[in-house]
Amino acid sequence: MTLVLEQETPPLHADVTGVVRVGHTRVLLETVIRAFQDGASPETIVQRYPTLSLSDVYNTIGYYLRHQNAVETYLTQREQLAEAVQQRLDSVQPDLSSIRSRLLAQQNQ
C-alpha cells in the first residue's frame, strides 16, 4: 500500500468583512493563535472552543508557524483596528464611572 501525499490548504477563510476564521466556525484566527502563544495545547484550544476540530487547530498552528511574519502582521492590524474602535466608542459614550459611583452610594444609604 502506498501513502498518497496531498497538498492541504489551511482551514482558514475570510468572512465578508475580511476577518479570518478557522474551519467552518466563527472562531477567529487570532483566538487560536493567541491561545497557542499563551501556551495552550491544541487539545486545550478545542476544549475551550468545541466547534473547532482538533485537525483544524493543528493545521492552523502549522500554518502560523510556516507563515509567522504574515500572520503577525495580520494580528497587529486586527489589534490596531480594535484599538481604533475602542477609542471611537469611548469618544461617543459618556463616562459611566460617575453613574456607577452614584448608584453604589445610593445602595449603601
N, C-alpha and C positions, 0 to 999 in steps of 0.2 A: 504494500500500500504506500502510495506517495502522498506526502503532505503538500497540499496546494497552498502556496503563499499568495495572499491577496493584499493589495493596497487598500487600506481603510481610510475613509475620510473621518475627521474628528466629529464627535457627536455634538456639534455646535451649530446654532443657527441664529441669525439676526432677525429680530421681530420687525414689525413695520416702523418702529421708532429707532431702529438701529441698535437696540440693546441685545447683547449676545446672551443666549440662554443655552442650557445644557440638555441634550437629548430632546425628548418630546415633553419637556416640563417647562414650568415657568421659573425654575431656579436659575439665577444669574450666574454667569461665568465668574464674576468677582466673588460671589458667595463661596463657590467651591475652591477657588484659588486662595482666598484669604484664610479659609479653614485649613487648607493644606499648609500654608505658610505658618499658621499658628500651631502646627504640629499634629493636626488631626489626621488619622489614617483614612484611607478611602472607605473602609468599613464604618468608621465613626461618622464620616460625612453622610453615608447612606442612612445610617440610623437617625441622624438629625433631619435629613430630608428624604423621607421614604419614597417620594415619587421618582427619585433618581435610581438608576440601575448601577450596580457595582461596576459593571463593564464600562458604562459611560463615564463614571468618575475616574477610573483608571486611565481611560483614553484621554479624558480632558487634562488630567495631570501630565500625562505623557506629551500631549500637545504643548502644554505650558512649558515643560522642560526643554522641548525642542525649539520653541519659538519665544523664549523668555523675554527678549527685548521688545518684541511686538506686543506681547500680552501686557507687559508692564506699562508700555506707552498707552495702551487702551485703558488699563486700570487707572492710570494717572488722569487721563481725560475724563473718565467717569467720576473720579473724586472731585476734580475741578468743577464739573457740572453740578454735582451735588452741593458743593460749597456755594456756588453762584445761586442756586435755587434757594438754599437756606438764607442767604443774605437778602434775597428778594422777598422772601416770606417775612423775615424779621423787619424789613422796612415797611411792609404793608400792615402787618399785625401789630396791635398795641402791645405795650409791655404789660404782661399779665401778672407779674410778680406783686405789684401793689394790690391787685384784686385778691390774690391768694392770701396775702398778709391780712387784709381786712376781713376776709371770710374766716380765717383762723382765729382772729381776735374776737369776732362775734361768737364763734363757737365756744370760746373759753370764758365768756361772760356769764 
